[in-house]
Amino acid sequence: AQSVTQLGSHVSVSEGALVLLRCNYSSSVPPYLFWYVQYPNQGLQLLLKYTSAATLVKGINGFEAEFKKSETSFHLTKPSAHMSDAAEYFCAVSGGGGTSYGKLTFGQGTILTVHP
Amino acid sequence: DSGVTQTPKHLITATGQRVTLRCSPRSGDLSVYWYQQSLDQGLQFLIQYYNGEERAKGNILERFSAQQFPDLHSELNLSSLELGDSALYFCASSLGTASSSPLHFGNGTRLTVT
């Protein structure tokens, strides 16, 4: 079965610093990968997705992620953190063998805190 | 705004009761997914419907059931509620069943069982 592991349940950075949120996937075949963000009392919003077109994927709000098959990773980065980036981030996987019918399997989430 | 509408936003009820959560998908989306989010379990997939038919089942308890109606809205029914059912329940929709299609989430229904 496919799964994702997010390394670090909490990440704290200073405003203006690099943001790096880690995600590793487990799948027997190349999957589709997604990053979502959840702000307090809101639903999940799609940041970006990898669907095999390009290994470096650019998303909204200045975020990007790089698919590395050799490392089975899909880490999320942003060069300069902003206070408004404080939220919980989820990595998710779909497809990758089996019959998923489009459902997503989520990681446990990483809470990003941004200090002034 | 994702275009997915969930009602009610909050629900407080007692143990043993039954509740119904409602979801209207984005215009044009045929697939509806239900997820449960709790502190200890994270985001758990419950069930998926596509164009009125059940397509995939996840960690959904027998006390829970769902359906998708001809107008494509969906309802999640939770019965014989227990304290542990307190959670945030999300509905999401997508165009079809392709694994490459992202899911669009509603803002959730927060269920509190007392």
Boltz contact constraints between the chains, C-beta under 6 A:
constraints:
  - contact:
      token1: [A, 32]
      token2: [B, 99]
      max_distance: 6.0
  - contact:
      token1: [A, 32]
      token2: [B, 100]
      max_distance: 6.0
  - contact:
      token1: [A, 42]
      token2: [B, 107]
      max_distance: 6.0
  - contact:
      token1: [A, 43]
      token2: [B, 105]
      max_distance: 6.0
  - contact:
      token1: [A, 43]
      token2: [B, 106]
      max_distance: 6.0
  - contact:
      token1: [A, 43]
      token2: [B, 107]
      max_distance: 6.0
  - contact:
      token1: [A, 43]
      token2: [B, 108]
      max_distance: 6.0
  - contact:
      token1: [A, 44]
      token2: [B, 105]
      max_distance: 6.0
  - contact:
      token1: [A, 46]
      token2: [B, 102]
      max_distance: 6.0
  - contact:
      token1: [A, 49]
      token2: [B, 102]
      max_distance: 6.0
  - contact:
      token1: [A, 51]
      token2: [B, 100]
      max_distance: 6.0
  - contact:
      token1: [A, 94]
      token2: [B, 99]
      max_distance: 6.0
  - contact:
      token1: [A, 95]
      token2: [B, 99]
      max_distance: 6.0
  - contact:
      token1: [A, 100]
      token2: [B, 99]
      max_distance: 6.0
  - contact:
      token1: [A, 101]
      token2: [B, 48]
      max_distance: 6.0
  - contact:
      token1: [A, 101]
      token2: [B, 55]
      max_distance: 6.0
  - contact:
      token1: [A, 101]
      token2: [B, 56]
      max_distance: 6.0
  - contact:
      token1: [A, 101]
      token2: [B, 97]
      max_distance: 6.0
  - contact:
      token1: [A, 102]
      token2: [B, 94]
      max_distance: 6.0
  - contact:
      token1: [A, 102]
      token2: [B, 97]
      max_distance: 6.0
  - contact:
      token1: [A, 102]
      token2: [B, 98]
      max_distance: 6.0
  - contact:
      token1: [A, 102]
      token2: [B, 99]
      max_distance: 6.0
  - contact:
      token1: [A, 102]
      token2: [B, 101]
      max_distance: 6.0
  - contact:
      token1: [A, 103]
      token2: [B, 33]
      max_distance: 6.0
  - contact:
      token1: [A, 103]
      token2: [B, 45]
      max_distance: 6.0
  - contact:
      token1: [A, 103]
      token2: [B, 48]
      max_distance: 6.0
  - contact:
      token1: [A, 103]
      token2: [B, 56]
      max_distance: 6.0
  - contact:
      token1: [A, 104]
      token2: [B, 103]
      max_distance: 6.0
  - contact:
      token1: [A, 106]
      token2: [B, 43]
      max_distance: 6.0
  - contact:
      token1: [A, 108]
      token2: [B, 42]
      max_distance: 6.0
